Amino acid sequence: MSFRLERRLEVHWWNQALTPVLSILAALAFGAVFLLFEGFNPFTVYKALFEASFTSKFGITDSLTVAVPLILTGLAAAVVFRMGLFNIGAEGQLYLGAIFAAWAGIAIADNLPTVLGVTVVLIAGAIGGALWALPAAYFKAYFGTSEIISTLMLTFIALFLMRYLIFGSHSYWRDPESATFPQGRKIPETARFELWGNTRLHWGLLVAIAIAAAVWVLIKYTSIGYDMNVVGSAPESARYAGISVRRTIMLAILLSGALGGLAGATEVAGRSFSLDPNGLELGLGFTGIVVASLARYNPWAVILVATFLGGLRNAGVALQSLPGERVPVEVSLMLQGAILLFAIGGEVFARYSLSYSRSGKVVAA
């Protein structure tokens, strides 16, 4: 008996809609087995996760705060994934966006009105992310180099560059008055997002939603989006139609890098207010891959999935305070990884059917 995958002739809309939902449910079931094996009550843990993230004012606003960079890194992944390209370096692009944004806030935004100051910070972050994606984009477009390897390698370079600027040197980004422990220099008030009341939520949420809307319009209604769709589905047909495949690939990866850089800029302008290596090294760029996969590369769905995963990350700390349980905070990260794995598996079976042959006869499973 042998098994094989056969591509479905037609993928129904309900099949595509159910795949993310079933992936999440399967990941939660897997997590429940893991929790039982470790001696924890999965119902208690999942109840605490939900209550900590979505049942109180501060829980909801904190979850939305975490969702802001996840929306942008999710968009960064979705833009290129729909083309069959795989920029998995949004984490590094986020770091460079934070570096550029912190510099712009300190050097330029001090004497500007708040609206202009924050705008300068965001533009600088987008430029930083795009520049960090430029080598990967160029080598992919002109030499066919794997963007998976190049973007991943650039991520680690960006990480250690960020650490060096604060911990290993007396750079412009480091606070000269922090004598005991190295810290980033704070950006001025004019470069910061205004907070909503007494919560940690800031206006960056509206910026992220507006950018998601802009990405949707770009993909749906512009010639650039059309070129990206054609190149992603049939590059040879795109060449025959006169579309520059190299230019489209570079543009898509640069746009993805700019979105990753914007995620770093929103963290600087809305949460850390400085270049903070410890606060930025949270895997937000890698989580964006999970967001994009579950959202099936739809910009509007990215917002919903990012909010869900933002709540999952936000509730991780609450697990450690459960009476009699003290669940490790890493459980929330484990669930994110499980969701990604089941989402990938679900995507395969959404597009392919499993068949097996027995005595020369092929049977669909």
C-alpha positions in Angstrom: 0.0 0.0 0.0 1.4 3.4 -1.0 0.1 6.9 -0.3 0.4 10.0 -2.5 -1.0 13.6 -2.7 -3.0 14.7 -5.6 -3.9 18.3 -6.4 -7.6 19.1 -6.1 -9.2 20.2 -9.3 -11.3 22.7 -7.3 -10.7 24.3 -3.9 -14.0 25.4 -2.4 -14.3 28.6 -0.5 -15.6 26.8 2.6 -12.5 24.6 2.4 -10.3 27.7 2.5 -12.3 29.3 5.3 -12.3 26.2 7.6 -8.5 25.5 7.2 -7.4 28.3 9.7 -10.2 27.5 12.2 -9.4 23.8 12.2 -5.7 24.6 12.4 -6.2 26.6 15.6 -8.5 24.0 17.1 -6.0 21.2 16.3 -3.2 23.3 17.9 -5.2 23.8 21.0 -5.9 20.1 21.2 -2.2 19.3 20.8 -1.5 21.9 23.5 -4.0 20.3 25.8 -2.3 16.9 25.5 1.0 18.6 26.2 -0.4 20.3 29.3 -1.9 17.1 30.6 1.4 15.3 30.1 3.1 18.1 32.2 0.4 17.8 34.9 -1.6 20.9 34.2 -5.4 21.3 33.7 -5.8 22.5 30.0 -9.3 23.9 30.7 -7.9 26.0 33.6 -5.0 27.2 31.4 -7.1 28.1 28.4 -9.7 29.8 30.5 -6.9 31.9 32.1 -5.5 32.7 28.6 -8.9 34.0 27.4 -9.7 35.9 30.5 -6.3 37.6 30.7 -6.5 38.7 27.1 -10.1 39.5 26.2 -12.3 40.0 29.2 -11.0 43.2 30.8 -10.2 46.7 29.7 -6.5 46.4 30.3 -6.4 42.9 28.9 -8.0 43.9 25.7 -5.9 47.1 25.3 -2.7 45.2 26.1 -3.6 42.5 23.5 -4.2 45.2 20.9 -0.9 46.9 21.8 0.9 43.6 21.1 -1.1 43.2 17.9 0.1 46.5 16.3 3.6 45.2 15.3 2.1 41.7 14.5 -0.3 43.3 12.0 2.6 44.9 10.2 4.9 41.9 10.3 1.9 39.8 9.2 1.4 42.1 6.2 5.2 41.9 5.5 4.9 38.1 5.2 1.6 38.1 3.4 2.7 40.5 0.6 5.5 38.2 -0.6 4.0 34.8 0.4 1.1 35.3 -2.1 3.8 35.6 -4.8 5.5 32.4 -3.8 8.4 34.3 -2.3 9.4 33.8 1.3 10.8 36.7 3.2 11.3 35.2 6.7 13.6 38.1 7.7 10.9 40.5 8.9 12.5 40.1 12.4 15.7 41.7 11.1 13.9 44.3 9.1 12.0 45.2 12.3 15.4 45.7 14.1 16.7 48.0 11.3 13.4 49.9 11.3 13.8 50.4 15.0 17.4 51.6 14.6 16.4 54.1 11.8 13.3 55.2 13.7 15.2 55.8 17.0 17.8 57.9 15.1 15.2 60.0 13.3 13.3 60.6 16.6 16.4 61.8 18.4 18.0 63.7 15.5 15.1 65.2 13.6 11.8 65.1 15.5 12.8 67.1 18.6 11.6 70.5 17.3 8.7 69.3 15.1 5.0 69.1 15.9 4.0 65.6 17.2 2.2 64.7 13.9 5.3 65.5 11.8 7.7 64.0 14.4 5.8 60.6 14.4 5.6 60.7 10.6 9.3 61.2 10.3 9.9 58.3 12.7 7.6 56.0 10.7 9.1 57.0 7.3 12.6 56.4 8.7 11.6 53.0 10.0 10.1 52.0 6.6 13.3 53.1 4.8 15.5 51.1 7.3 13.5 47.9 6.7 13.5 48.3 2.9 17.2 48.9 2.8 17.8 45.8 4.9 15.7 43.8 2.5 17.4 45.2 -0.6 20.4 42.7 -0.8 18.0 39.8 -0.6 15.7 41.3 -3.2 18.5 42.1 -5.6 20.2 38.7 -5.4 16.8 36.9 -5.7 15.7 39.0 -8.8 19.0 38.8 -10.7 20.8 35.7 -9.5 17.9 33.5 -8.2 19.5 33.3 -4.8 17.2 31.8 -2.1 15.5 34.7 -0.3 14.8 32.3 2.6 18.5 31.9 3.4 19.5 35.5 2.7 16.7 37.1 4.7 17.3 34.7 7.6 21.1 35.4 7.7 20.5 39.2 7.6 18.2 38.8 10.6 21.0 37.7 12.8 23.3 40.4 11.5 20.7 43.0 12.4 20.2 41.5 15.9 23.9 41.8 16.8 24.1 45.2 15.2 21.3 46.4 17.4 22.9 44.9 20.5 26.3 46.4 19.6 24.8 49.9 19.3 23.6 49.8 22.9 25.7 47.2 24.8 29.0 47.2 22.9 29.7 50.8 22.0 29.1 54.5 23.0 27.0 55.1 19.9 24.5 57.8 19.1 21.7 55.5 20.1 23.0 54.8 23.6 22.0 57.0 26.6 25.2 58.6 27.8 23.7 59.0 31.3 23.1 55.3 31.8 26.2 54.5 33.8 25.1 51.3 35.6 23.5 49.4 32.7 23.5 50.4 29.0 20.2 51.7 27.7 18.9 53.4 24.6 18.6 57.1 24.4 14.9 58.2 24.7 13.2 59.8 21.8 11.5 63.2 22.5 7.7 63.4 23.3 7.1 64.9 19.8 8.2 61.6 18.3 5.9 59.4 20.3 2.4 58.1 19.7 -0.2 59.4 22.1 -1.5 56.8 24.5 -5.2 56.1 24.8 -6.2 57.1 28.4 -4.4 55.3 31.1 -3.7 52.2 28.9 -0.6 51.2 27.0 -2.6 51.2 23.7 -1.5 54.0 21.3 -2.5 55.5 18.0 -0.2 53.1 16.2 -3.2 50.7 16.1 -5.0 53.0 13.7 -1.8 53.4 11.6 -1.5 49.6 11.3 -5.1 49.3 10.3 -4.7 52.1 7.7 -1.6 50.4 6.3 -3.5 47.1 6.0 -6.2 48.9 4.1 -3.6 50.4 1.8 -2.0 47.0 1.2 -5.4 45.6 0.3 -6.1 48.4 -2.2 -2.6 48.0 -3.7 -3.1 44.3 -4.2 -6.7 44.5 -5.4 -6.9 47.7 -7.5 -3.5 48.8 -8.8 -1.3 47.7 -11.7 1.5 46.9 -9.2 -0.8 44.4 -7.4 -1.8 42.9 -10.7 1.8 42.4 -11.7 2.5 40.8 -8.4 -0.4 38.4 -8.8 0.6 37.4 -12.3 4.3 37.0 -11.5 3.3 34.9 -8.5 1.0 32.6 -10.4 2.7 32.3 -13.8 6.1 34.1 -14.2 6.6 32.8 -17.8 3.2 34.2 -18.8 4.1 37.5 -17.0 7.3 37.7 -19.2 5.2 37.0 -22.3 2.8 39.8 -21.3 5.7 42.3 -21.0 5.8 42.4 -17.2 9.2 42.8 -15.7 9.6 39.8 -13.4 12.8 41.1 -11.8 11.4 44.5 -11.1 8.2 43.0 -9.6 10.2 40.6 -7.4 12.4 43.4 -6.1 9.4 45.7 -5.5 7.5 43.0 -3.5 10.5 42.2 -1.3 11.3 45.8 -0.7 7.6 46.5 0.2 7.7 43.6 2.6 10.9 44.9 4.2 9.4 48.4 4.6 6.4 46.9 6.4 8.7 45.0 8.7 10.6 48.3 9.3 7.3 50.0 10.1 6.7 47.4 12.8 10.0 48.4 14.4 9.1 52.1 14.1 5.8 51.6 15.9 7.5 49.8 18.7 9.9 52.7 19.2 7.2 55.4 18.9 4.6 53.6 20.9 6.1 51.3 23.5 9.9 51.4 24.1 10.5 55.1 23.2 14.2 54.1 22.5 16.3 51.5 20.8 15.7 48.7 23.3 17.4 45.4 22.3 15.8 43.4 25.1 12.3 44.8 24.4 12.5 44.3 20.7 14.0 40.8 20.7 10.6 39.1 21.1 10.2 37.2 17.8 7.5 39.6 16.5 8.8 39.2 12.9 8.8 35.4 13.1 5.3 35.5 14.6 4.2 37.5 11.6 4.7 34.3 9.5 2.1 32.6 11.6 -0.2 35.6 11.2 0.1 35.6 7.5 -0.4 31.8 7.2 -3.5 31.8 9.3 -4.9 34.8 7.5 -4.3 33.2 4.1 -2.5 36.4 3.0 -5.6 38.5 3.3 -4.8 41.9 4.8 -8.1 42.2 6.6 -7.8 38.8 8.1 -4.3 39.7 9.2 -5.8 42.2 11.6 -8.0 39.6 13.2 -5.3 36.9 13.5 -2.8 39.4 14.8 -5.3 40.4 17.6 -5.8 36.7 18.5 -2.1 36.0 18.6 -1.5 39.3 20.4 -3.8 38.1 23.1 -2.0 34.8 23.3 1.4 36.5 23.8 -0.1 39.0 26.2 -1.6 36.2 28.4 1.7 34.3 28.7 2.7 36.2 31.9 -0.7 35.6 33.5 -0.2 31.9 33.3 2.6 32.1 35.9 0.3 33.6 38.5 -2.3 30.8 38.3 -3.0 29.5 41.9 -1.5 26.1 42.2 -0.5 25.8 38.6 2.3 28.3 37.7 2.3 27.4 34.1 5.6 28.4 32.3 5.2 31.5 30.1 6.7 29.5 27.2 3.4 27.6 26.8 2.0 30.6 24.8 5.0 30.4 22.5 4.5 26.7 22.1 0.9 27.2 21.1 2.0 29.7 18.5 4.5 27.2 17.0 1.8 24.5 17.0 -0.7 26.8 15.3 1.9 27.5 12.5 2.6 23.8 12.0 -1.0 22.8 11.8 -1.7 25.8 9.6 0.9 24.6 7.1 -0.5 21.0 7.3 -4.0 22.3 6.8 -2.9 24.3 3.8 -1.5 21.2 2.2 -4.7 19.2 2.6 -6.8 22.2 1.5 -5.1 22.1 -1.8 -4.4 18.3 -2.1 -6.2 15.1 -1.4 -4.6 12.0 0.0 -4.9 8.9 -2.1 -3.5 5.4 -1.5 -3.1 2.5 -3.9 -4.0 -1.1 -3.0 -3.5 -3.9 -5.4 -3.1 -1.5 -8.3 -6.3 0.3 -7.4 -6.1 4.0 -6.3 -8.5 5.0 -3.6 -9.2 8.6 -2.5 -9.0 9.1 1.2 
